[in-house]
Amino acid sequence: MTEPIAAITLPPATNPQEEGLWLETSLRSWLDGEFLPELSNQSIAQRAAQVFVRHRMEGENDLGSLVIAIVTEMQEFDFSKSFYSEFAVANAVSDLLLDSLGIDRCCGQ
């Protein structure tokens, strides 16, 4: 029988605004580097960081819950002038956070 994937818990937020700024900058860089840089990437990164910060300030530390919150709240965002969707953005946020924690995201590890 296979084992369920363990939850990934972020350390408690000591400075959510600083985390948000880091996330906004990192996500913008990722968005610009993945395809052609777009003007909408700044707005996408800002909105995703806002959602992230708000949830962190509310005490959310579970990575899965943060990703679901970003997917859900980014559904209101107009992606019509972008290569991306709320799912791509949430997955990128997850990857950036895993990288920052030193967690290898390759091959299910």
Backbone bond lengths (Angstrom), bond angles and torsions (degrees), N, CA, C in turn:
res aa  C-N    CA-C-N  psi(-1)  N-CA   C-N-CA  omega(-1)  CA-C   N-CA-C  phi
1 M - - - 1.444 - - 1.532 108.84 -
2 T 1.301 116.49 139.73 1.462 120.14 -179.94 1.520 110.48 -81.05
3 E 1.298 114.70 151.51 1.453 121.58 178.99 1.522 109.53 -92.15
4 P 1.331 117.20 142.40 1.463 119.12 176.50 1.523 110.06 -66.47
5 I 1.314 115.21 153.03 1.459 120.72 177.86 1.523 108.03 -73.19
6 A 1.293 115.55 129.54 1.466 120.38 -179.41 1.527 110.08 -69.09
7 A 1.318 114.96 144.89 1.464 120.15 177.01 1.526 109.60 -66.50
8 I 1.302 115.19 148.24 1.462 120.86 175.16 1.517 107.31 -107.13
9 T 1.316 114.74 121.62 1.455 120.54 -177.12 1.519 109.14 -111.65
10 L 1.325 115.63 126.58 1.455 120.88 176.29 1.524 109.21 -76.25
11 P 1.322 116.77 152.39 1.466 117.96 174.10 1.530 108.93 -61.72
12 P 1.327 117.45 151.67 1.463 118.88 177.90 1.534 110.85 -54.05
13 A 1.300 115.71 143.31 1.470 121.00 -178.00 1.522 109.72 -72.92
14 T 1.314 116.11 122.53 1.459 120.16 174.65 1.524 110.66 -99.03
15 N 1.337 115.77 -27.05 1.458 120.59 177.95 1.534 108.72 -145.75
16 P 1.336 117.32 79.26 1.467 120.28 -175.90 1.528 113.97 -59.06
17 Q 1.329 117.50 -33.06 1.469 119.78 179.46 1.528 111.01 -64.96
18 E 1.325 116.17 -40.20 1.463 120.39 177.86 1.530 110.39 -66.79
19 E 1.337 116.84 -41.20 1.464 120.64 175.70 1.527 110.28 -59.22
20 G 1.334 115.58 -43.06 1.459 120.48 -179.38 1.511 112.26 -63.08
21 L 1.326 116.58 -41.58 1.468 120.40 178.37 1.521 110.26 -64.23
22 W 1.346 116.08 -42.95 1.464 119.51 176.88 1.530 110.30 -60.44
23 L 1.334 116.14 -45.95 1.457 119.79 -178.38 1.525 110.98 -63.67
24 E 1.314 117.41 -44.69 1.466 120.55 179.55 1.527 111.08 -58.79
25 T 1.327 117.13 -46.23 1.464 121.41 -179.90 1.523 111.45 -65.50
26 S 1.323 116.18 -45.44 1.473 120.58 -178.73 1.524 111.56 -66.27
27 L 1.328 115.96 -42.43 1.468 119.71 -179.52 1.520 110.48 -66.93
28 R 1.318 117.24 -42.06 1.471 120.20 178.18 1.525 110.34 -59.57
29 S 1.318 116.38 -43.67 1.457 120.89 178.68 1.530 110.72 -62.35
30 W 1.327 116.78 -42.53 1.466 120.61 179.00 1.526 110.42 -64.50
31 L 1.326 116.90 -46.54 1.470 121.11 -179.84 1.522 110.88 -59.91
32 D 1.326 116.74 -44.79 1.469 120.90 -179.48 1.522 111.87 -66.92
33 G 1.324 116.87 -32.07 1.460 120.35 -177.29 1.518 114.36 -83.87
34 E 1.314 116.95 -22.75 1.464 120.83 -176.31 1.526 111.87 -73.73
35 F 1.318 116.95 -43.59 1.465 123.20 175.23 1.522 106.95 -129.04
36 L 1.289 117.43 -157.40 1.464 120.43 175.03 1.526 109.14 -71.64
37 P 1.330 117.12 140.95 1.464 118.12 175.86 1.531 110.47 -59.62
38 E 1.341 115.65 136.48 1.462 121.74 -179.90 1.518 109.22 -126.25
39 L 1.314 116.52 150.98 1.455 120.71 176.73 1.522 111.12 -60.97
40 S 1.316 116.83 -34.53 1.463 120.53 -177.70 1.526 112.77 -68.06
41 N 1.327 118.03 -17.76 1.467 120.08 -178.79 1.529 112.04 -61.07
42 Q 1.329 116.82 -35.47 1.462 119.76 178.88 1.526 110.36 -63.77
43 S 1.328 116.25 -45.35 1.466 120.30 179.56 1.522 111.52 -65.12
44 I 1.315 116.31 -39.45 1.466 120.71 178.47 1.524 109.81 -62.24
45 A 1.328 116.61 -48.34 1.465 120.89 -178.58 1.526 111.01 -63.57
46 Q 1.332 117.07 -40.56 1.465 120.31 178.61 1.524 111.14 -62.35
47 R 1.321 116.14 -46.50 1.468 119.95 -177.71 1.525 111.25 -65.12
48 A 1.322 117.57 -44.95 1.468 120.46 179.28 1.528 110.34 -61.71
49 A 1.321 117.41 -40.81 1.461 121.02 178.81 1.528 111.09 -65.64
50 Q 1.331 117.62 -38.10 1.467 120.95 177.63 1.531 110.83 -61.14
51 V 1.317 115.70 -45.55 1.473 120.16 179.41 1.526 109.38 -61.91
52 F 1.318 115.88 -47.02 1.460 121.64 -179.60 1.531 111.12 -57.96
53 V 1.329 116.72 -49.75 1.468 120.86 -177.74 1.523 110.99 -61.88
54 R 1.308 116.81 -44.76 1.470 119.53 -179.17 1.519 111.18 -59.41
55 H 1.316 116.31 -44.65 1.464 119.37 -179.62 1.528 111.78 -68.94
56 R 1.312 116.85 -36.47 1.466 119.62 176.93 1.528 110.29 -65.66
57 M 1.330 116.67 -39.26 1.470 120.40 178.79 1.529 111.22 -66.93
58 E 1.327 115.99 -26.21 1.467 120.74 176.72 1.523 111.90 -82.53
59 G 1.343 116.48 0.10 1.455 120.55 175.38 1.515 115.56 96.89
60 E 1.317 117.76 8.88 1.470 120.01 -179.62 1.527 109.42 -77.22
61 N 1.326 115.94 124.85 1.463 122.15 179.56 1.523 112.82 -121.53
62 D 1.323 117.73 -8.85 1.458 121.85 -178.01 1.527 109.65 -80.37
63 L 1.320 116.48 122.14 1.464 121.15 -176.72 1.527 111.58 -60.67
64 G 1.313 117.39 -41.92 1.464 120.49 179.79 1.519 112.09 -60.66
65 S 1.321 116.36 -42.82 1.467 120.52 178.74 1.520 111.51 -65.76
66 L 1.329 116.90 -37.52 1.463 120.31 177.94 1.530 111.10 -65.59
67 V 1.318 116.38 -40.34 1.470 120.74 179.05 1.531 110.28 -64.60
68 I 1.328 117.10 -44.18 1.470 121.09 178.39 1.524 110.31 -62.51
69 A 1.328 117.08 -40.39 1.472 120.26 178.33 1.521 110.87 -62.15
70 I 1.321 117.24 -40.87 1.469 120.35 179.68 1.519 110.07 -66.97
71 V 1.328 118.24 -44.93 1.465 121.00 177.54 1.527 110.04 -57.29
72 T 1.318 115.81 -48.87 1.468 121.02 -176.01 1.529 111.65 -63.00
73 E 1.322 116.35 -49.33 1.459 119.20 -175.46 1.524 113.20 -76.76
74 M 1.322 117.60 -24.67 1.467 119.93 177.53 1.528 111.64 -78.29
75 Q 1.330 118.28 -8.46 1.465 120.00 176.41 1.525 111.13 -63.95
76 E 1.321 116.53 -22.85 1.463 121.35 177.98 1.528 112.14 -79.89
77 F 1.322 117.55 -13.84 1.455 122.15 -176.91 1.530 109.95 -77.37
78 D 1.323 116.57 143.17 1.469 121.93 178.24 1.524 109.68 -85.50
79 F 1.312 116.36 102.26 1.464 122.23 179.82 1.537 112.20 -92.47
80 S 1.328 118.52 11.41 1.463 121.36 -173.96 1.530 113.34 -63.87
81 K 1.325 117.96 -22.22 1.472 121.02 179.39 1.521 111.03 -108.59
82 S 1.322 115.37 31.44 1.453 120.37 -175.77 1.524 110.57 -139.31
83 F 1.320 115.33 157.13 1.462 120.97 172.73 1.524 111.13 -79.12
84 Y 1.315 117.20 -13.49 1.457 122.79 -168.83 1.516 113.61 -100.33
85 S 1.336 114.47 171.58 1.466 123.39 174.55 1.521 107.18 -136.79
86 E 1.317 115.99 174.03 1.457 119.61 179.06 1.525 111.60 -61.72
87 F 1.334 117.18 -30.45 1.464 120.10 -179.54 1.524 111.05 -71.65
88 A 1.318 117.17 -42.67 1.465 120.84 178.13 1.523 110.54 -62.57
89 V 1.323 116.70 -40.52 1.460 120.85 -179.60 1.522 110.29 -66.35
90 A 1.324 118.00 -47.17 1.460 121.26 -179.85 1.530 111.14 -62.81
91 N 1.315 117.36 -40.10 1.469 120.35 177.80 1.523 110.81 -65.46
92 A 1.330 117.25 -39.47 1.466 120.64 177.51 1.524 110.59 -63.75
93 V 1.329 116.86 -42.34 1.471 120.54 177.44 1.524 109.48 -59.72
94 S 1.315 117.08 -45.22 1.462 120.97 178.74 1.526 110.79 -58.60
95 D 1.316 116.98 -47.75 1.470 121.01 179.94 1.525 111.47 -61.44
96 L 1.323 116.90 -43.10 1.467 120.35 179.79 1.529 110.92 -62.99
97 L 1.327 116.37 -42.11 1.467 119.76 179.41 1.530 111.48 -67.06
98 L 1.327 116.54 -42.06 1.465 119.50 177.50 1.522 110.91 -61.60
99 D 1.327 116.61 -43.45 1.459 120.44 177.55 1.525 110.86 -60.16
100 S 1.331 116.53 -42.37 1.467 119.71 -178.07 1.526 112.26 -66.37
101 L 1.332 116.28 -25.85 1.464 121.24 178.20 1.532 112.42 -88.61
102 G 1.334 115.90 -5.03 1.459 120.25 -179.13 1.517 112.98 76.18
103 I 1.322 116.38 24.16 1.464 121.09 179.78 1.522 108.65 -94.49
104 D 1.323 116.45 123.58 1.466 121.43 179.24 1.511 108.89 -72.49
105 R 1.320 116.90 122.07 1.458 121.05 -178.17 1.519 112.45 -100.19
106 C 1.315 116.56 7.70 1.459 121.42 179.91 1.521 111.18 -83.42
107 C 1.283 115.09 138.62 1.456 122.46 167.72 1.525 113.60 60.49
108 G 1.302 118.25 32.32 1.447 122.15 175.96 1.511 115.16 72.01
109 Q 1.319 117.24 18.99 1.462 120.20 -178.06 1.505 110.95 -97.17
